[in-house]
């Protein structure tokens, strides 16, 4: 039987946090850094040794300071927001990230991008109904799995 990577290693007496749980907890912390008042999304990438490549969150282009009133109109600013996955993929080259965890299911465009970067496993917490990520994952053979419970989730504020 194939081992479920979301489950912790039960052969040890001490409970060890699984790699997907580890990644999701890190993505959750990253989401707390987003300055978007409407939706805060965090993401993390792990390499083939499960080492952290980097964390990212949704926001404006690096170095850009939002003018007064920028955050007031959600629809007007939406086109300018860089998704957490876009910022994350700016940190590595294709094939170097094996696992990506995001607090929200990737949108269709970001899912396509993660496939272009050859990410093998993608974990998310919150559903995103408009996304076609599940169909894209199925076609390309990418693991796309929801994780709603992980260590420290109850101790961190949940932001959406
Ligand atoms: Zn996106």
Boltz pocket constraint, residues with backbone or C-beta under 6 A from the ligand:
constraints:
  - pocket:
      binder: B
      contacts: [[A, 83], [A, 85], [A, 106], [A, 107], [A, 108], [A, 109], [A, 110], [A, 111]]
      max_distance: 6.0
